[in-house]
Amino acid sequence: MSHTAERVKAAALFVLIGAGAHTDWLAGVLQRDDHGYVMTGRHVNLGIGGEPEWDLDRRPYQFETSLPGVFAVGDVRHQAPRGVTAAVYEGTTAVWSAREYLAEV
């Protein structure tokens, strides 16, 4: 790997820190896709074979993982839009889903 430095004029900068999900530590805890991204909402496997299987009578909230009451937002989610703005929106929306979850327990 070659390391070089260069100065360029720029009006803006977008920084992407890492391109992989880095969720190996969640194996067997939350459902993930083949690339390690966490399944949430409508993507959670409600049938057999999930890790773990969803066992509630309701469907998962928008950012809820396969573990009821656990939410995921941002780049770690399966099919999530990438970028800071999307992550901020998702985090704000997940707070509302968490409130709904807490109201039912």
Backbone as a printed PyTorch tensor [residue, N CA C, xyz], in Angstrom:
tensor([[[  0.8390,  -1.1670,   0.0000],
         [  0.0000,   0.0000,   0.0000],
         [  0.8880,   1.2350,   0.0000]],

        [[  0.6250,   2.1150,  -0.9190],
         [  1.3960,   3.3500,  -1.0390],
         [  0.6620,   4.4800,  -0.3460]],

        [[  1.3670,   5.2590,   0.4460],
         [  0.7780,   6.4050,   1.1260],
         [  1.2770,   7.6820,   0.4830]],

        [[  0.3390,   8.4960,   0.0370],
         [  0.7050,   9.7760,  -0.5610],
         [ -0.1680,  10.8660,   0.0530]],

        [[  0.3000,  12.0890,  -0.0590],
         [ -0.4620,  13.2380,   0.4190],
         [ -0.6020,  14.2140,  -0.7340]],

        [[ -1.7630,  14.8660,  -0.7890],
         [ -2.0240,  15.8250,  -1.8460],
         [ -2.9640,  16.8960,  -1.3200]],

        [[ -2.7270,  18.1530,  -1.6610],
         [ -3.6140,  19.2460,  -1.2920],
         [ -4.4860,  19.5880,  -2.4890]],

        [[ -5.7780,  19.6530,  -2.2420],
         [ -6.7100,  20.0410,  -3.2950],
         [ -7.7290,  21.0190,  -2.7100]],

        [[ -8.1640,  21.9660,  -3.5330],
         [ -9.2090,  22.8870,  -3.1010],
         [-10.5440,  22.1560,  -3.1950]],

        [[-11.3760,  22.3360,  -2.1740],
         [-12.6790,  21.6750,  -2.1640],
         [-13.6930,  22.5330,  -1.4230]],

        [[-14.9080,  22.5410,  -1.9080],
         [-15.9840,  23.2810,  -1.2440],
         [-16.6490,  22.4270,  -0.1740]],

        [[-16.5160,  21.1100,  -0.2800],
         [-17.1330,  20.2030,   0.6830],
         [-16.3530,  18.9010,   0.7130]],

        [[-16.5940,  18.1200,   1.7570],
         [-15.9070,  16.8420,   1.9090],
         [-16.8580,  15.8400,   2.5240]],

        [[-16.9280,  14.6550,   1.9490],
         [-17.7190,  13.5630,   2.5080],
         [-16.7500,  12.4870,   2.9550]],

        [[-16.8440,  12.0740,   4.2080],
         [-15.9420,  11.0660,   4.7460],
         [-16.7160,   9.7810,   4.9810]],

        [[-16.2260,   8.6980,   4.4190],
         [-16.8080,   7.3750,   4.6410],
         [-15.7930,   6.5830,   5.4400]],

        [[-16.1550,   6.2270,   6.6600],
         [-15.2390,   5.4950,   7.5260],
         [-15.6320,   4.0280,   7.4780]],

        [[-14.9120,   3.2550,   6.7000],
         [-15.1940,   1.8330,   6.5780],
         [-16.2940,   1.5720,   5.5760]],

        [[-16.1970,   0.4820,   4.8820],
         [-17.2040,   0.1410,   3.8890],
         [-17.9110,  -1.1530,   4.2370]],

        [[-17.4600,  -1.8400,   5.2560],
         [-18.0810,  -3.1080,   5.6420],
         [-18.9310,  -2.9430,   6.8810]],

        [[-19.7780,  -3.9320,   7.1140],
         [-20.6950,  -3.8680,   8.2560],
         [-19.9810,  -4.1010,   9.5900]],

        [[-18.9570,  -4.9340,   9.6140],
         [-18.2130,  -5.2500,  10.8380],
         [-19.1450,  -5.6710,  11.9740]],

        [[-20.0330,  -6.6220,  11.6860],
         [-21.0110,  -7.0840,  12.6740],
         [-20.8420,  -8.5630,  13.0070]],

        [[-19.6680,  -9.1060,  12.7910],
         [-19.4480, -10.5260,  13.1000],
         [-19.8000, -10.8400,  14.5480]],

        [[-19.6150,  -9.8900,  15.4350],
         [-19.9000, -10.0860,  16.8550],
         [-21.3910, -10.2650,  17.1270]],

        [[-22.2500,  -9.9980,  16.1230],
         [-23.6950, -10.1660,  16.2780],
         [-24.2070, -11.5060,  15.7540]],

        [[-23.3120, -12.3520,  15.2490],
         [-23.7290, -13.6570,  14.7140],
         [-24.4840, -14.4390,  15.7880]],

        [[-25.6610, -14.9290,  15.4240],
         [-26.4730, -15.6990,  16.3560],
         [-27.3040, -14.8400,  17.2900]],

        [[-27.1050, -13.5200,  17.2300],
         [-27.8440, -12.6150,  18.1060],
         [-28.9220, -11.8710,  17.3250]],

        [[-28.5400, -11.3170,  16.1640],
         [-29.4700, -10.6020,  15.2960],
         [-29.4070, -11.1880,  13.8970]],

        [[-30.5120, -11.1200,  13.1760],
         [-30.5020, -11.5480,  11.7780],
         [-29.6710, -10.5540,  10.9710]],

        [[-28.8090, -11.0920,  10.0910],
         [-27.9790, -10.2710,   9.2120],
         [-28.0610, -10.8400,   7.8050]],

        [[-27.7720, -10.0190,   6.8080],
         [-27.7470, -10.5260,   5.4410],
         [-26.3940, -11.1960,   5.1630]],

        [[-26.1950, -11.6460,   3.9340],
         [-24.9710, -12.3670,   3.5750],
         [-23.7080, -11.5180,   3.7020]],

        [[-23.8580, -10.2040,   3.7590],
         [-22.7080,  -9.3020,   3.8810],
         [-22.5350,  -8.7810,   5.3010]],

        [[-23.3870,  -9.2200,   6.2240],
         [-23.2700,  -8.8280,   7.6200],
         [-24.1200,  -7.6520,   8.0410]],

        [[-24.8860,  -7.0640,   7.1050],
         [-25.7340,  -5.9300,   7.4620],
         [-26.9620,  -6.4230,   8.2330]],

        [[-27.3770,  -5.6520,   9.2230],
         [-28.4490,  -6.0460,  10.1320],
         [-29.8180,  -5.8930,   9.4630]],

        [[-30.6250,  -6.9250,   9.5810],
         [-31.9850,  -6.9030,   9.0370],
         [-32.8780,  -6.1340,  10.0120]],

        [[-33.6970,  -5.2260,   9.4780],
         [-34.6160,  -4.4470,  10.2990],
         [-35.9680,  -4.3600,   9.6260]],

        [[-36.9920,  -4.0440,  10.4200],
         [-38.3320,  -3.8000,   9.8900],
         [-38.8470,  -4.9090,   9.0120]],

        [[-39.2950,  -4.5410,   7.8160],
         [-39.9090,  -5.5170,   6.9050],
         [-38.9260,  -6.5610,   6.3920]],

        [[-37.6350,  -6.3580,   6.5830],
         [-36.6290,  -7.3050,   6.1220],
         [-36.3620,  -8.4240,   7.1290]],

        [[-36.8760,  -8.2900,   8.3470],
         [-36.6780,  -9.3360,   9.3550],
         [-37.4240, -10.5800,   8.9140]],

        [[-36.7350, -11.7100,   8.9580],
         [-37.3160, -12.9860,   8.5700],
         [-38.3070, -13.4300,   9.6420]],

        [[-39.5880, -13.4760,   9.2720],
         [-40.6210, -13.8430,  10.2370],
         [-40.8550, -15.3470,  10.2670]],

        [[-40.3020, -16.0630,   9.3110],
         [-40.5010, -17.5050,   9.2340],
         [-39.3490, -18.2660,   9.8440]],

        [[-39.2750, -19.5330,   9.5250],
         [-38.2120, -20.3760,  10.0810],
         [-36.8590, -19.9840,   9.5060]],

        [[-35.8270, -20.2570,  10.2360],
         [-34.4810, -20.0230,   9.7430],
         [-33.8690, -18.7130,  10.1600]],

        [[-34.6380, -17.8350,  10.7860],
         [-34.0740, -16.5720,  11.2300],
         [-33.1550, -16.7770,  12.4220]],

        [[-32.3220, -15.8060,  12.6820],
         [-31.3580, -15.9050,  13.7790],
         [-31.4240, -14.6800,  14.6500]],

        [[-32.2180, -14.5700,  15.6660],
         [-33.2770, -15.4940,  16.0810],
         [-34.5610, -15.2530,  15.2890]],

        [[-35.5200, -16.1490,  15.4420],
         [-36.7990, -15.9760,  14.7560],
         [-37.6410, -14.9390,  15.4790]],

        [[-38.4250, -14.1990,  14.7290],
         [-39.3440, -13.2090,  15.2840],
         [-40.5280, -13.9670,  15.8530]],

        [[-40.8710, -13.7470,  17.1150],
         [-41.9380, -14.5350,  17.7190],
         [-43.0820, -13.7110,  18.3140]],

        [[-43.1910, -12.4480,  17.9400],
         [-44.2950, -11.6200,  18.4160],
         [-45.4360, -11.6200,  17.4170]],

        [[-46.6430, -11.2700,  17.8730],
         [-47.8200, -11.2210,  17.0040],
         [-47.7810, -10.0310,  16.0470]],

        [[-47.0240,  -9.0120,  16.3770],
         [-46.9290,  -7.8390,  15.4980],
         [-45.6640,  -7.9370,  14.6420]],

        [[-45.6560,  -7.1550,  13.5730],
         [-44.4600,  -7.0690,  12.7360],
         [-43.4580,  -6.1160,  13.3940]],

        [[-42.1680,  -6.2510,  13.0770],
         [-41.1660,  -5.3430,  13.6560],
         [-41.4110,  -3.8970,  13.2170]],

        [[-41.1180,  -2.9660,  14.1190],
         [-41.1780,  -1.5520,  13.7570],
         [-40.1070,  -1.2780,  12.7030]],

        [[-40.1750,  -0.0930,  12.0960],
         [-39.3430,   0.2260,  10.9360],
         [-37.8550,  -0.0680,  11.1430]],

        [[-37.2700,   0.2910,  12.2540],
         [-35.8370,   0.0890,  12.4690],
         [-35.5490,  -0.9600,  13.5350]],

        [[-36.5630,  -1.7540,  13.8750],
         [-36.4000,  -2.7970,  14.8800],
         [-35.7330,  -4.0130,  14.2550]],

        [[-34.8120,  -4.6050,  14.9800],
         [-34.0920,  -5.7860,  14.5000],
         [-34.9120,  -7.0400,  14.8050]],

        [[-34.3170,  -8.1940,  14.5840],
         [-34.9870,  -9.4570,  14.8780],
         [-35.1140,  -9.7160,  16.3740]],

        [[-34.4990,  -8.8840,  17.1760],
         [-34.6090,  -8.9760,  18.6310],
         [-35.5120,  -7.8350,  19.0910]],

        [[-36.7480,  -8.1490,  19.5190],
         [-37.6930,  -7.0960,  19.8960],
         [-37.0930,  -6.0940,  20.8770]],

        [[-37.3000,  -4.8070,  20.5660],
         [-36.8000,  -3.7410,  21.4210],
         [-35.3870,  -3.2990,  21.1140]],

        [[-34.7280,  -3.9580,  20.1500],
         [-33.3820,  -3.5690,  19.7330],
         [-33.4890,  -2.9660,  18.3360]],

        [[-33.0150,  -1.7380,  18.1830],
         [-33.1450,  -1.0000,  16.9310],
         [-31.7730,  -0.7420,  16.3170]],

        [[-31.7080,  -0.6830,  14.9990],
         [-30.4640,  -0.3900,  14.2940],
         [-30.7340,   0.7000,  13.2600]],

        [[-29.8060,   1.6280,  13.1410],
         [-29.9370,   2.7090,  12.1570],
         [-28.5920,   2.9420,  11.4900]],

        [[-28.6300,   3.6510,  10.3880],
         [-27.4040,   4.0350,   9.6990],
         [-26.8650,   2.9480,   8.7900]],

        [[-25.5890,   3.0770,   8.4680],
         [-24.9510,   2.2290,   7.4680],
         [-24.9320,   0.7520,   7.8140]],

        [[-25.1420,   0.3920,   9.0480],
         [-25.0870,  -1.0150,   9.4480],
         [-26.3490,  -1.7830,   9.0290]],

        [[-27.3990,  -1.0720,   8.6300],
         [-28.6660,  -1.7090,   8.2570],
         [-28.6620,  -2.2560,   6.8300]],

        [[-29.3460,  -3.3800,   6.6340],
         [-29.5610,  -3.9700,   5.3160],
         [-30.3280,  -2.9790,   4.4390]],

        [[-29.8270,  -2.7220,   3.2630],
         [-30.4250,  -1.8290,   2.2580],
         [-30.6610,  -0.4080,   2.7660]],

        [[-29.8300,   0.0610,   3.6800],
         [-29.9670,   1.4270,   4.1950],
         [-29.3420,   2.4120,   3.2230]],

        [[-29.9610,   3.5840,   3.0870],
         [-29.2960,   4.6250,   2.3060],
         [-28.0450,   5.0520,   3.0600]],

        [[-26.9750,   5.3050,   2.3570],
         [-25.7050,   5.6580,   2.9980],
         [-25.5730,   7.1650,   3.1290]],

        [[-24.9680,   7.5940,   4.2040],
         [-24.6840,   9.0130,   4.3800],
         [-25.1580,   9.5350,   5.7160]],

        [[-24.6060,  10.6480,   6.1040],
         [-24.8780,  11.2480,   7.4000],
         [-26.3400,  11.6790,   7.5180]],

        [[-26.8690,  12.3250,   6.4930],
         [-28.2470,  12.8040,   6.5460],
         [-29.2100,  11.6580,   6.7630]],

        [[-29.0180,  10.5500,   6.0490],
         [-29.8870,   9.3850,   6.2100],
         [-29.7740,   8.8270,   7.6230]],

        [[-28.5760,   8.7630,   8.1550],
         [-28.3820,   8.2240,   9.5030],
         [-29.0560,   9.1080,  10.5530]],

        [[-28.9940,  10.4190,  10.3910],
         [-29.6500,  11.3310,  11.3320],
         [-31.1590,  11.1320,  11.2760]],

        [[-31.7120,  11.0600,  10.0700],
         [-33.1530,  10.8140,   9.9160],
         [-33.5360,   9.4930,  10.5730]],

        [[-32.7700,   8.4400,  10.2860],
         [-33.1000,   7.1280,  10.8320],
         [-33.0300,   7.1240,  12.3560]],

        [[-32.0320,   7.7750,  12.9190],
         [-31.9080,   7.8310,  14.3670],
         [-33.1010,   8.5220,  15.0040]],

        [[-33.5250,   9.6240,  14.4120],
         [-34.6840,  10.3600,  14.9160],
         [-35.9420,   9.5110,  14.8190]],

        [[-36.1260,   8.8380,  13.6990],
         [-37.2980,   7.9980,  13.4990],
         [-37.2810,   6.7920,  14.4300]],

        [[-36.1190,   6.2270,  14.6670],
         [-36.0090,   5.0730,  15.5570],
         [-36.4250,   5.4200,  16.9850]],

        [[-36.1910,   6.6650,  17.3960],
         [-36.6200,   7.0840,  18.7330],
         [-38.1350,   6.9310,  18.8670]],

        [[-38.8710,   7.2870,  17.8320],
         [-40.3300,   7.1430,  17.8710],
         [-40.7290,   5.6740,  17.9310]],

        [[-40.0300,   4.8200,  17.1860],
         [-40.3300,   3.3870,  17.2360],
         [-40.0240,   2.8410,  18.6270]],

        [[-38.9480,   3.2950,  19.2250],
         [-38.5980,   2.8300,  20.5730],
         [-39.6660,   3.2570,  21.5750]],

        [[-40.1980,   4.4570,  21.4140],
         [-41.2840,   4.9060,  22.2950],
         [-42.5070,   4.0120,  22.1430]],

        [[-42.8590,   3.6550,  20.9140],
         [-43.9810,   2.7510,  20.6900],
         [-43.7310,   1.4010,  21.3550]],

        [[-42.5260,   0.8980,  21.2150],
         [-42.1700,  -0.3730,  21.8300],
         [-42.2930,  -0.2910,  23.3500]],

        [[-41.7510,   0.7490,  23.9390],
         [-41.7890,   0.8990,  25.4010],
         [-43.2170,   1.0680,  25.9170]],

        [[-44.0920,   1.6550,  25.1200],
         [-45.4830,   1.8230,  25.5300],
         [-46.2250,   0.4930,  25.6040]],

        [[-45.7300,  -0.5070,  24.8760],
         [-46.4310,  -1.7990,  24.8660],
         [-45.8750,  -2.7890,  25.8780]],

        [[-44.7170,  -2.5250,  26.4560],
         [-44.1480,  -3.4750,  27.4360],
         [-44.4670,  -3.0660,  28.8530]]])
